[in-house]
Amino acid sequence: MHSQNNKIMNDSIIASTSSIALQAKELLATDSIPVKEKLDLIVTDFVPQIINWGIRAGLKLLAAIIIIVIGFWITKKLTKLFIKALEHRNTDRLLCSFLRSLCNIVLKITVLIIAVQILGVETMSFAAVLAAIGVGIGMALSGTLQNFAGGIVLLLFKPFKVGDFVECQSFLGTIMQIHIFMTEIKTPDNKTVFVPNSMLISSPLTNYTKENIRRIDIDFTVAYGTNLKQAKEIIENIAANESGILNEPATSTFVSSLADSCVVITLRSWTKTEDYWTVKYNMNENVYNAFNEQGIDIPFPQMTVHMQK
């Protein structure tokens, strides 16, 4: 019924506009009436009709604008309520951020369609135009559609969740949110990077925090001629006193390489994922101090040049 009323009103405005234009054309084409009288007739007869038409068209435009403003405000509130309901049911944060973007876009498109109907545009015609435009945009923005599909894949297979620390190509950081077309990542130096979803599913991705524990391998170098047994005992004793290192799996130390100017001793141990960097930094500092106290030389690359006279 509302659509029919809009159609009738729209047809009435079009008919009125055509009638005004036709009458004005006939009046201007009449040679028997002086120009001054023609202008007087236009002012007295046609200007009020034009103003009346403008008022009716303006009211419809104003109504459409009000619908858009109020509709967008309601969209914002409904999206918040929807997300709160999902969070209350302990829905995954990654899914919540994706659905927030999707819900917001769908509701805004609905509001725009209602506003277009208020203006008197036929819904079916408008839908056909939208479909045609959609095909063209889809062909032009195939990469964007791939990003949308990538977001769906990420939600289905869940290679990461909000708060995970990941690496993909040259991007390294903590997952903050997943949007419809891209994922928000915060780098360790507090920069925000928006990575296309298609890139996250088409390239190898490393999730550093998916598991609860991680193996940590730390290399220590000593000079040739060093008592390796003593050096390994120092490293093992420090590791035994490091609270972040787990007892199981067991810690091991071994000579991993004989380099050009040093012997490399590797400590291999396990730690909780959140303690990884703390353990690494503590071990480096404590082993360095212990080697200095025990007189164990930590070599650095040197070059000896012999000059011939």
C-alpha positions as CSV (number, residue, x, y, z in Angstrom):
1,M,0.0,0.0,0.0
2,H,2.8,2.4,0.9
3,S,4.6,1.6,-2.3
4,Q,1.4,2.2,-4.3
5,N,0.9,5.6,-2.6
6,N,4.5,6.5,-3.4
7,K,3.9,5.5,-7.0
8,I,0.7,7.6,-7.3
9,M,2.4,10.6,-5.7
10,N,5.4,10.2,-8.0
11,D,3.3,9.9,-11.1
12,S,1.3,13.0,-10.0
13,I,4.5,15.0,-9.6
14,I,5.7,13.9,-13.0
15,A,2.3,14.7,-14.6
16,S,2.3,18.1,-13.0
17,T,5.8,18.9,-14.2
18,S,4.9,17.8,-17.8
19,S,1.7,19.9,-17.7
20,I,3.5,23.0,-16.5
21,A,6.2,22.6,-19.2
22,L,3.7,22.0,-21.9
23,Q,1.6,25.1,-21.0
24,A,4.7,27.3,-20.7
25,K,5.8,26.1,-24.2
26,E,2.5,26.8,-25.7
27,L,2.3,30.3,-24.1
28,L,5.8,31.2,-25.3
29,A,5.0,30.0,-28.9
30,T,1.9,32.3,-29.1
31,D,2.7,35.4,-31.2
32,S,-0.5,37.3,-30.5
33,I,0.3,38.0,-26.9
34,P,2.9,40.7,-26.1
35,V,6.1,39.6,-24.4
36,K,5.2,41.7,-21.3
37,E,1.9,39.9,-20.9
38,K,3.6,36.5,-21.4
39,L,6.0,37.3,-18.5
40,D,3.1,38.4,-16.3
41,L,1.2,35.2,-17.1
42,I,4.2,33.1,-16.3
43,V,4.7,34.9,-13.0
44,T,1.0,34.6,-12.0
45,D,0.2,31.2,-13.3
46,F,3.3,29.0,-13.6
47,V,5.5,30.2,-10.8
48,P,3.0,29.1,-8.0
49,Q,2.6,25.7,-9.7
50,I,6.4,25.3,-9.8
51,I,6.7,26.4,-6.2
52,N,4.0,23.9,-5.3
53,W,5.8,21.1,-7.2
54,G,9.1,22.0,-5.5
55,I,7.5,21.9,-2.1
56,R,6.1,18.4,-2.7
57,A,9.4,17.1,-4.1
58,G,11.3,18.8,-1.3
59,L,9.2,17.2,1.4
60,K,9.9,13.8,-0.1
61,L,13.6,14.6,-0.2
62,L,13.5,15.9,3.4
63,A,11.7,12.7,4.5
64,A,14.4,10.5,2.8
65,I,17.2,12.5,4.5
66,I,15.4,12.1,7.9
67,I,15.0,8.4,7.3
68,I,18.7,8.0,6.5
69,V,19.8,10.0,9.6
70,I,17.5,8.2,12.0
71,G,18.1,4.8,10.3
72,F,21.9,5.1,10.6
73,W,21.5,6.0,14.3
74,I,19.2,3.0,14.9
75,T,21.7,0.8,12.9
76,K,24.5,1.8,15.3
77,K,22.4,1.0,18.4
78,L,21.1,-2.3,16.9
79,T,24.7,-3.4,16.0
80,K,25.8,-2.7,19.6
81,L,22.9,-4.7,21.1
82,F,23.6,-7.6,18.7
83,I,27.3,-7.7,19.6
84,K,26.5,-7.5,23.3
85,A,24.1,-10.4,22.9
86,L,26.8,-12.4,21.2
87,E,29.4,-11.5,23.9
88,H,26.9,-12.5,26.6
89,R,26.8,-16.0,25.0
90,N,30.6,-16.1,25.1
91,T,30.9,-16.0,21.3
92,D,34.4,-15.9,19.9
93,R,35.8,-12.3,19.8
94,L,37.0,-12.8,16.2
95,L,33.5,-13.8,15.1
96,C,32.0,-10.9,17.0
97,S,34.2,-8.3,15.2
98,F,33.4,-9.8,11.8
99,L,29.7,-9.9,12.4
100,R,29.8,-6.3,13.7
101,S,31.1,-5.1,10.3
102,L,28.7,-7.3,8.4
103,C,25.6,-6.3,10.4
104,N,26.5,-2.6,10.1
105,I,26.7,-2.8,6.3
106,V,23.6,-4.8,5.8
107,L,21.4,-2.5,8.0
108,K,22.8,0.6,6.3
109,I,22.0,-0.8,2.9
110,T,18.4,-1.6,4.1
111,V,18.0,2.0,5.3
112,L,19.2,3.4,1.9
113,I,16.6,1.2,0.1
114,I,13.8,2.5,2.3
115,A,15.0,6.1,1.7
116,V,15.0,5.4,-2.1
117,Q,11.4,4.1,-1.8
118,I,10.4,7.3,0.0
119,L,11.6,9.3,-3.0
120,G,9.2,7.3,-5.2
121,V,11.7,5.1,-7.0
122,E,10.3,1.6,-7.9
123,T,11.9,-1.0,-5.7
124,M,12.1,-3.6,-8.4
125,S,13.7,-1.1,-10.8
126,F,16.1,0.0,-8.1
127,A,17.0,-3.7,-7.3
128,A,17.7,-4.3,-11.0
129,V,20.0,-1.3,-11.2
130,L,21.7,-2.4,-8.0
131,A,22.2,-5.9,-9.5
132,A,23.7,-4.4,-12.6
133,I,26.0,-2.1,-10.7
134,G,26.9,-5.0,-8.4
135,V,28.0,-7.2,-11.3
136,G,30.2,-4.3,-12.6
137,I,31.7,-3.6,-9.2
138,G,32.2,-7.3,-8.6
139,M,34.2,-7.6,-11.8
140,A,36.2,-4.5,-10.9
141,L,36.8,-5.4,-7.3
142,S,37.4,-9.1,-7.5
143,G,40.2,-8.7,-5.0
144,T,37.8,-7.2,-2.5
145,L,35.4,-10.2,-2.9
146,Q,38.4,-12.5,-2.3
147,N,39.1,-10.6,0.9
148,F,35.4,-11.1,2.0
149,A,35.7,-14.8,1.2
150,G,39.0,-14.9,3.1
151,G,37.3,-13.5,6.2
152,I,34.7,-16.3,6.0
153,V,37.5,-18.9,5.7
154,L,39.3,-17.4,8.7
155,L,36.1,-17.6,10.8
156,L,35.5,-21.2,9.7
157,F,39.0,-22.7,10.3
158,K,40.2,-20.2,13.0
159,P,44.0,-20.2,12.4
160,F,44.2,-17.5,15.1
161,K,42.0,-15.6,17.6
162,V,42.0,-12.1,19.0
163,G,45.1,-11.6,21.1
164,D,47.3,-14.2,19.2
165,F,50.8,-13.1,18.0
166,V,51.2,-14.0,14.4
167,E,53.6,-13.5,11.4
168,C,52.5,-13.5,7.8
169,Q,55.0,-12.5,5.1
170,S,56.5,-9.2,6.5
171,F,53.7,-8.6,9.0
172,L,54.3,-9.4,12.6
173,G,52.0,-8.5,15.5
174,T,49.0,-9.2,17.7
175,I,45.5,-9.8,16.2
176,M,43.1,-7.1,17.3
177,Q,40.1,-7.5,15.1
178,I,38.9,-9.2,11.9
179,H,36.8,-7.1,9.6
180,I,34.8,-8.0,6.5
181,F,37.7,-7.3,4.1
182,M,40.8,-7.0,6.3
183,T,42.3,-7.9,9.6
184,E,43.7,-5.4,12.1
185,I,47.1,-6.3,13.6
186,K,49.0,-4.3,16.2
187,T,52.8,-4.5,15.8
188,P,55.2,-4.7,18.8
189,D,56.2,-1.0,18.3
190,N,52.4,0.0,18.6
191,K,51.7,0.5,14.9
192,T,48.4,-0.7,13.5
193,V,48.5,-2.7,10.2
194,F,45.5,-3.6,8.2
195,V,46.2,-6.9,6.3
196,P,43.8,-8.0,3.5
197,N,42.1,-11.3,4.5
198,S,43.0,-12.9,1.2
199,M,46.7,-12.6,2.1
200,L,46.2,-14.3,5.4
201,I,44.7,-17.4,3.8
202,S,46.9,-17.6,0.7
203,S,50.3,-17.2,2.4
204,P,52.0,-19.2,5.1
205,L,51.0,-17.9,8.5
206,T,52.9,-18.5,11.8
207,N,50.9,-18.3,15.0
208,Y,53.4,-18.0,17.9
209,T,50.8,-18.1,20.7
210,K,48.5,-20.9,19.6
211,E,50.3,-23.4,21.8
212,N,50.7,-23.0,25.6
213,I,54.4,-23.8,25.6
214,R,57.3,-23.1,23.3
215,R,60.8,-24.5,22.8
216,I,63.5,-22.0,23.2
217,D,67.0,-22.5,21.6
218,I,69.7,-20.1,22.8
219,D,73.2,-20.1,21.3
220,F,76.3,-19.2,23.5
221,T,79.7,-18.8,22.0
222,V,83.1,-19.6,23.7
223,A,86.6,-19.4,22.4
224,Y,88.5,-22.4,21.1
225,G,90.5,-24.0,24.0
226,T,87.7,-23.3,26.5
227,N,86.8,-26.1,29.0
228,L,83.5,-27.1,27.4
229,K,82.4,-29.2,30.4
230,Q,82.7,-26.2,32.6
231,A,80.9,-23.9,30.2
232,K,78.0,-26.3,29.8
233,E,77.7,-26.7,33.6
234,I,77.5,-22.9,34.0
235,I,74.7,-22.7,31.4
236,E,72.8,-25.7,32.9
237,N,73.0,-24.3,36.5
238,I,71.7,-20.9,35.4
239,A,68.9,-22.6,33.4
240,A,68.0,-24.7,36.5
241,N,67.6,-21.5,38.6
242,E,65.5,-19.7,35.9
243,S,61.9,-19.8,37.1
244,G,60.5,-19.5,33.5
245,I,62.1,-22.7,32.3
246,L,59.9,-25.9,32.6
247,N,61.2,-29.1,34.1
248,E,59.4,-31.1,31.5
249,P,60.4,-31.5,28.7
250,A,63.9,-31.7,30.0
251,T,66.6,-29.1,29.3
252,S,69.6,-30.1,27.2
253,T,72.9,-28.4,26.2
254,F,75.2,-29.5,23.4
255,V,77.9,-28.2,21.0
256,S,75.9,-27.3,17.9
257,S,78.6,-25.8,15.7
258,L,82.3,-25.2,15.3
259,A,82.4,-21.8,13.8
260,D,85.4,-19.9,12.3
261,S,86.3,-18.1,15.5
262,C,84.2,-19.8,18.2
263,V,82.6,-22.9,19.5
264,V,78.7,-22.6,19.7
265,I,77.0,-24.2,22.7
266,T,73.2,-24.4,22.4
267,L,70.7,-24.5,25.3
268,R,67.5,-26.2,24.4
269,S,64.7,-25.8,26.9
270,W,60.9,-25.3,27.1
271,T,58.9,-22.4,28.6
272,K,55.4,-21.1,28.7
273,T,54.6,-19.0,25.6
274,E,54.1,-15.8,27.6
275,D,57.5,-16.2,29.3
276,Y,59.5,-16.8,26.1
277,W,61.1,-13.5,25.7
278,T,61.7,-13.0,29.5
279,V,63.5,-16.3,29.7
280,K,65.6,-15.5,26.6
281,Y,66.7,-12.1,27.9
282,N,67.4,-13.4,31.4
283,M,69.5,-16.3,30.1
284,N,71.6,-14.1,27.8
285,E,72.4,-11.6,30.6
286,N,73.1,-14.2,33.4
287,V,75.3,-16.4,31.2
288,Y,77.3,-13.4,30.0
289,N,77.9,-12.3,33.6
290,A,78.8,-15.9,34.7
291,F,81.3,-16.4,31.9
292,N,83.0,-13.1,32.8
293,E,83.2,-14.1,36.5
294,Q,84.7,-17.6,35.6
295,G,87.1,-16.1,33.1
296,I,85.5,-17.8,30.1
297,D,86.3,-15.9,26.9
298,I,83.4,-14.9,24.7
299,P,85.1,-14.4,21.3
300,F,84.2,-11.9,18.5
301,P,85.2,-12.0,14.9
302,Q,88.8,-10.9,14.3
303,M,91.0,-10.6,11.3
304,T,94.8,-10.8,11.4
305,V,96.6,-9.0,8.6
306,H,100.3,-9.8,7.9
307,M,102.3,-7.1,6.2
308,Q,105.3,-8.2,4.0
309,K,108.2,-5.8,3.7
